[in-house]
Amino acid sequence: MNAFFGEKILRVQPNVKRIYLLLRASDNESATQQFCHEVPHLVLFDYVIGQDLFNVLRKSWGANLESFIFERVTPIAGDISDENFGIKDSILREEMWNEIDIVLNSAATTNFDERYDIASGINTYGALHVLNFAKKCIKLKVLVHASTGQCRLELCPYTLISYFDCPVTPIAGDISDENFGIKDSILREEMWNEIDIVLNSAATTNFDERYDIASGINTYGALHVLNFAKKCIKLKVLVHASTGQCRLELCPYTLISYFDCP
């Protein structure tokens, strides 16, 4: 993921001002060394950048490839499991909050046998920390959370890439209640008359959750979504996003943009 994304950005947007790359390391100097030399699964010169994936960049920049990348990529020592990614340098944090306009999170553990505290620290609290960090970026335009679930497509992939400029209307409610507990009858009618796509991803994945809470969200919640969707007269699609292991026989989304690229 890091390799494909890094190469794509540097090739298609060579004028990118700065990419802050978060790496687990004791300090920024160690992060830079790790970026350059030590870990073979990251974007690094001794391993990934020597691969065919970077041939286009290599032909364009030749011997200047290393300086080209280091002028644009800043390795940062941190941990997504910690608030503010564990970045202790207040000056660096302020610089990032003042300069960053796009935040991309692809950090996750996909080890299903992982210790609970480690898995929740990365996959659950990590996503929350990314969101909270992004809120502090005063120039923020886009926040992207890239799921690490397996997703493959055997069709032309371009149909998957769409951007929608539409308003978001927060609504107070609870999936555990019929009609989501929405008391306003006018609002309910408006939703039933206007909604054409219903997506449900609400669930509790706490296996120690009280039975009434878990069944209210995961079981009756799914039923309430179905019943609500049935009342939407323009409904075209109903999606229930399972929180369990879900595999679609489609092509990896990180490769989608390479369908017709070098």
C-alpha positions in Angstrom: 0.0 0.0 0.0 2.7 2.5 1.0 4.8 1.7 -2.1 1.9 2.0 -4.6 0.5 5.1 -3.0 3.9 6.8 -2.7 4.9 6.1 -6.2 1.6 7.2 -7.6 1.6 10.5 -5.8 5.2 11.3 -6.7 4.7 10.3 -10.4 1.3 12.0 -11.0 1.8 14.9 -8.6 5.5 15.7 -8.8 4.9 19.2 -7.5 3.4 17.9 -4.2 4.8 20.2 -1.5 5.2 17.7 1.3 4.2 14.2 2.4 4.5 13.5 6.1 5.0 9.7 6.4 4.2 8.3 9.9 6.5 5.5 10.9 7.0 3.6 14.1 10.4 4.6 15.4 12.0 6.1 18.6 12.7 9.4 17.0 12.6 11.2 13.6 16.2 10.4 12.9 15.5 6.7 13.4 12.3 7.1 11.2 14.5 8.5 8.4 16.9 5.6 8.7 14.1 3.2 8.7 12.6 4.9 5.7 15.8 4.6 3.8 17.4 1.3 4.7 16.0 -1.1 7.2 12.4 -2.4 6.7 11.6 -4.1 3.4 7.9 -3.6 3.4 8.0 0.2 3.5 8.7 2.8 0.8 12.5 2.7 0.9 15.4 3.1 -1.4 17.3 -0.1 -0.9 14.2 -2.3 -1.5 11.0 -0.9 -3.0 12.4 2.0 -5.0 14.8 -0.5 -6.6 11.7 -2.4 -8.0 10.1 -2.1 -11.4 7.3 -0.1 -9.9 9.6 3.0 -9.8 11.0 2.6 -13.3 8.9 5.5 -14.6 10.2 7.8 -11.9 13.7 6.5 -12.3 13.7 7.3 -16.0 12.4 10.8 -15.3 14.8 11.7 -12.4 17.8 9.3 -12.9 20.5 10.0 -10.3 18.3 12.8 -8.7 15.6 10.3 -7.7 16.7 10.2 -4.0 16.9 14.0 -3.6 13.6 14.3 -5.5 11.9 12.0 -3.0 13.5 13.5 0.2 12.5 17.0 -0.8 8.9 15.8 -0.7 8.7 13.1 1.8 9.3 13.7 5.5 9.4 10.5 7.7 7.9 11.2 11.1 8.4 9.0 14.2 5.0 8.2 15.8 2.3 5.7 16.5 -1.3 5.8 15.3 -2.3 4.1 18.6 -1.4 7.3 20.5 -3.2 10.6 20.6 -1.6 13.1 18.2 0.3 10.0 16.9 2.6 10.3 19.9 4.4 13.2 18.2 6.1 15.0 21.1 7.6 17.9 19.1 5.0 20.7 19.5 6.6 22.8 16.8 6.3 19.9 14.3 2.7 19.2 15.3 1.8 22.9 14.7 3.6 22.8 11.4 1.6 19.7 10.3 -1.7 21.2 11.5 -1.0 24.4 9.6 0.2 22.8 6.3 -1.6 19.5 5.8 -4.7 19.6 3.5 -5.1 15.8 2.8 -4.9 13.0 5.4 -4.8 9.4 4.3 -4.9 6.6 6.8 -4.1 3.0 5.7 -2.6 1.8 9.0 -4.1 -1.4 10.4 -3.4 -4.8 11.6 -5.0 -7.7 9.6 -3.8 -10.3 12.0 -7.0 -11.9 13.2 -5.1 -13.6 16.1 -3.7 -10.2 17.3 -3.9 -9.3 21.0 -7.1 -7.4 21.7 -5.4 -4.3 23.1 -3.0 -4.1 20.1 -5.7 -4.6 17.5 -8.1 -2.1 19.1 -5.3 0.4 19.6 -4.5 0.4 15.9 -7.8 -0.4 14.1 -10.2 1.3 16.4 -8.5 4.0 18.5 -6.1 4.6 15.6 -8.9 5.6 13.3 -10.2 7.9 16.0 -6.8 9.5 16.5 -6.6 10.1 12.8 -10.0 11.8 12.8 -9.1 14.0 15.8 -5.7 14.9 14.3 -7.4 15.8 11.0 -9.9 18.1 12.7 -6.9 20.2 13.9 -5.6 20.7 10.3 -6.8 24.2 9.4 -6.4 23.7 5.6 -7.9 20.2 5.5 -9.8 19.4 2.3 -9.9 15.6 2.3 -9.7 12.8 4.9 -9.4 9.3 3.5 -9.7 6.1 5.6 -8.5 3.2 3.4 -9.9 -0.1 4.6 -7.5 -3.0 4.6 -10.2 -5.5 3.9 -9.8 -7.6 0.8 -11.6 -6.1 -2.1 -11.2 -7.3 -5.7 -13.0 -6.4 -8.8 -13.1 -8.4 -12.1 -14.8 -5.6 -13.9 -13.5 -2.3 -15.3 -12.4 -0.6 -12.1 -13.0 3.0 -13.2 -16.6 2.8 -12.1 -15.4 2.6 -8.5 -13.8 6.0 -8.4 -16.5 8.7 -7.9 -16.6 11.9 -5.9 -19.9 13.3 -4.7 -20.4 17.0 -3.7 -23.4 16.7 -1.5 -24.5 18.2 1.8 -24.4 16.0 5.0 -27.4 16.2 7.4 -26.7 14.8 10.8 -29.8 13.2 12.4 -30.1 12.2 16.0 -31.3 8.7 16.3 -30.6 5.1 17.4 -30.5 2.1 15.2 -31.7 0.0 18.1 -35.1 1.7 17.9 -37.8 1.4 15.3 -37.5 4.2 12.6 -34.2 4.9 14.3 -36.1 6.7 17.1 -36.7 9.7 14.8 -39.7 11.4 16.4 -40.1 14.1 13.8 -42.8 12.7 11.4 -42.1 15.4 8.7 -38.4 14.5 8.7 -39.2 10.8 8.5 -41.5 11.4 5.5 -38.8 13.5 3.9 -36.3 10.8 4.3 -38.6 8.1 2.9 -39.4 10.3 -0.1 -35.8 11.3 -0.9 -33.4 8.5 0.1 -32.3 6.1 -2.8 -29.3 4.5 -1.1 -29.2 3.1 2.4 -25.9 2.0 3.9 -25.7 0.4 7.3 -22.3 -0.1 9.0 -23.5 0.3 12.6 -22.5 -2.6 14.8 -20.8 -3.5 18.1 -17.7 -5.7 17.8 -17.2 -6.0 21.5 -17.6 -9.7 22.2 -18.0 -9.0 25.9 -21.0 -6.6 25.2 -24.2 -7.1 27.2 -26.6 -9.3 25.3 -29.4 -6.7 25.2 -27.1 -4.1 23.8 -25.4 -6.3 21.3 -28.7 -7.8 20.0 -30.3 -4.3 19.9 -27.5 -3.0 17.6 -26.4 -6.0 15.6 -29.7 -8.0 15.3 -32.7 -5.7 15.7 -30.6 -2.8 14.3 -30.3 -4.6 11.0 -34.0 -5.4 11.0 -34.8 -1.7 11.7 -32.6 -0.7 8.8 -34.4 -3.2 6.5 -37.8 -2.0 7.6 -36.9 1.7 7.2 -35.4 1.0 3.8 -38.7 -0.7 2.7 -40.4 2.7 3.2 -38.0 4.6 1.0 -40.0 4.9 -2.3 -37.0 5.8 -4.4 -34.7 3.1 -2.9 -32.2 1.6 -5.4 -29.6 0.1 -3.1 -29.5 -1.3 0.4 -26.0 -2.1 1.8 -25.4 -3.9 5.0 -21.7 -3.7 5.8 -20.8 -6.7 8.0 -18.0 -6.1 10.6 -17.0 -9.8 10.2 -14.5 -11.1 7.7 -15.9 -10.1 4.3 -14.2 -10.9 1.0 -15.3 -9.8 -2.4 -13.8 -11.4 -5.4 -12.6 -8.0 -6.8 -9.2 -6.5 -7.6 -7.2 -4.7 -4.9 -8.3 -1.1 -4.7 -4.7 0.1 -4.4 -4.2 -1.3 -7.9 -7.3 0.3 -9.5 -5.6 3.4 -10.7 -2.9 1.3 -12.3 -5.3 -0.3 -14.7 -4.2 1.9 -17.6 -0.9 3.3 -16.2 2.7 2.3 -16.7 
